[in-house]
Structures are given as structure tokens and as C-alpha cells.
Amino acid sequence: MDKILRKTFSLGKMEIKLKSTSQRLAALFLGGVIAAMGQAPGPAAAAPGASGQPAKVNDTFRPRGRHLIYVALPGSLEQPGWLNGVGLVVLDANDDYRFVKRIPTWEYAGSMSPEQVSGVAASPVTNLIYVAARGRLGAIDMGTDKMVWSVTLDGKCCERPQVTPDGKIVVVGGDLQDYWYEVDARTGKLIGKLEAPESPNSHNLNLSADGKTAFMSPNNKVMTISDINSRKVIKTIPFPDNVRVFVLNKDSTRIYANNNNFLGFLIADVATGQVIKSVEVTSVDWKSKWNVTPRPRVPHGCPSHGIALTPDEKEIWLADGIFKKIHIFSNTEDPKEIDTIDTPAGTYWITFGLDGKYAYASSGDIIEVNTHKVVAQMKDEYGHTMYSEKLLDITFDNGHAQRVSNQFANGFGDYQTAEELGVGPHVTAMPGSAPITLTGVNASQAKATNQ
């Protein structure tokens, strides 16, 4: 034995001169271990499962679902262009609207005024958010926050984009022209134009819930309704004065619109093409403030620039630019004012969240719909209140948009809600199945920030 142990011990390519008995015994033990390892099976994790596929990774603790608010800046002609900076500011609706990040859009020299964002839309089909500025239209991938295309079209764009439910076409107005563009939603390539010769000064735009019909509102007196597929005019609806912000009911049979020189709203019947009702605000003496010479400077040049239908269509919310309020009416055959909300910064646009619990006003205020109370404000990374008329409420699973609100507070809500109501087509969102919670700020816990 000793003679054997005195010999050179070989381990693979290593040769070790063994001098002591303890070294020789240790070498024999090590050799046995190595031999055993060579015969042992591999780790259990590497073994295929019963189906022959690798075991599935458990990602239970990986965060997937997000509920976010995207605020486009600069989003108001009524505020300085650099007030809140440039880009898309993202807020977390499930964490008291805490700042998440700022997504860059276009670069501007400090010596230049940035183009005002004139509208924003997004699609759960393409996972793109479309930002219109007075000069161009861009699309940003919401999975990477990178701009994938930017176009100027004929150099006369862009106003208030909308995207069809199938994610194929972006309809967007020429900036104060008499036509609206149809653009390929994935590439930005111009497809064609919706001509509206009776509606000069193209401005606001809404699509029916099924995405087949475009309601094109100029800063003028005649609204044009056209078929998106054929690009043919279906009908025109004359209003007493210039049509401003407007929304549609669930089945797009009624139009609720602001009108120049009027603190109130008009209701038009789409089938007949006629204005059937005029509802005036009587809780304030607006005429004595408005009908004077010289006329007071009121944002957007009209007493009311902003209107919204609550998701249940029981209430109509109306912006008051003279007294800086939101007037709330019952949506009945004879609408009556039932409440008033003070928004000292001034409201000129109102958007409702996906779950219908909260309203987002361009004054920066977040309002609980049921109580009509201001419960929070939208603030940027520096704690400054953001004033924007262009924002969206979007839910995500693993970076893929699942539900997308409309910049206009229409009665049919988002396309998924429209489908449930039977007035919209099925929308196949980007892949994802994690449950999406829609909670928003908790009014009982949030501190009112307008004190």
C-alpha cells in the first residue's frame, strides 16, 4: 500500500508528488469524490418536466400591471410654453398620482417657443401614443418610450388626433384648414384626406364608438360628418355660432357642444342634423360680464371651452371660463344645473378616467365624480401643478397597453367599454393578462391641494 502511495498520484492532467501518509489519504478521498461527481445525474432544474419542456419560471413577485396618466406638455395655449416643460409626464394613478417619469417628445432650442400639443390619442393595438403638435404628428412606443415616427404631412398639421379601434388609422385635423388627414397608425404615412369644404378652420375631432364615422368640428359654424372608409361626407350640421369642444353620447346619436358667445351647451340630433336644445347657465350672471365693450379676455375666446359626459351619462359637466367653475347639469329631457365646482386656475377641458371615478381638469385638478370634490392635483417632478388639456388614462400589463381612455369625455368611454355596451367592435389589445386594478387616488385619504 505504502509503495503504491509513494508513487506519483494523477488527477486528470494534474500530477502531484505525494510525500506524507496524510497527503496520500486525502488524495485518495478527493479522487473518489471526483469519480462520484462524474457519475451523478445533473441538477434537477435542468431535467425536463413531464411535458418535455423546461420548468416554468415563477414570476409571482414581478410587477406587471400599471395604471398611469399621461399628461402632454405644453398642453395649453393659455399658459406659457415653458411653464411645465416639454414631453409626456407620466403619473401613477395607483399611488396618489406620484410622478413616474418624463418622456421626451421633440427637442426645442431655449430661444424658441415649443409647439403647443394640440391633441393626444393612443391605441392598445399598436401600443403607440400619438402626440399632435401645431406643426407635426409623432408616435411613441409605450413599451420603450421611444419615438418611432414623426411626420409633418403637408406642413399644415395637426389638430386633435383620434385612432380607429382596429389600430389602423389615425385621423387628425389640418391646423385650421378645411380637411382632416387619414394616416397609417403604424408608419405615419399619409393615406388620404377627409375633405370638409363647409367646415373651414379644422379644429376638434371625434370618432363614433365603432370607429367608422368622423365628426369634424371646425372653429366655425358647420360640423361635417364623414365616413372614414369611403372619405365621403354623410351630412353637415349647422350651429348658431362657432362650434367648440363637443362630445358624443353612447351610440353617437347626440352631440353635446360648446358654442362661441354662450355659457351653456347645445344638443344636436345626428339623424335630423338639427340643434334640438339649448341649455344656458343661469346660476351666474355671465351676460353682464361678457356682453360689454371692450369684451373681457377669456381663455379660448369663448365663455365655455370644455364639456364632458359622465360614463353613466347621467351628468353633463361644463367648463366656465368667465367665473372659473365647472357647472354640472342633469342629463335629462330638461337639463337642470345641480352643482358647481370651483377651479381657481380655470378649467378649459375635462377628461374622465377609465373607471369613471375621477375627472381630470385642465386646471390640474383631480375631481371625484360621485362627490364633485377636488381631491388632488396633477404635479410634475418638481411639484408644480400641470395645466394641460391633453391627457390620457392608460392601463398596462408588462408594458403593453390594455385599455386607453379618450381625450374627449364621450358617453361610450374607451373602446373596451364601447364593446361591452354593444356600440363598438372587439378590440384586441397587445398581449397581456395580469389583472389591472383601477383605483386612483383615495378621496378619504388624499389631502385637498387647493387650500
Secondary structure, DSSP 4 states (H G I P E B T S, - for coil): -HHHHHSPEEETTEEE---SHHHHHHHHHHHHHHHHHHHS---GGGS--TTSSPPPP--TTS--EEEEEEEEESB-TTS-TTSS-SEEEEEETTTTTEEEEEE------TTSPPPPEEEEEEETTTTEEEEEETTEEEEEETTTTEEEEEE-TTTTEEEEEEE-TTS-EEEEEETTSSEEEEEETTT--EEEEEE-TTS-SEEEEEE-TTS-EEEEEESSSEEEEEETTT--EEEEEE-SS-EEEEEE-TTS-EEEEEETT-SEEEEEETTTTEEEEEEE--SS-HHHHHSSSSPP--GGGSS---EEE-TTSSEEEEEETTTTEEEEEE-SSS--EEEEEE-TT--S-EEE-TTSSEEEETTSEEEETTTTEEEEE-B-TTSPBP-BS-EEEEEEETTEEEEE--SS--TT-SHHHHHHHTSS----PSS--S--------TTTSPPS--
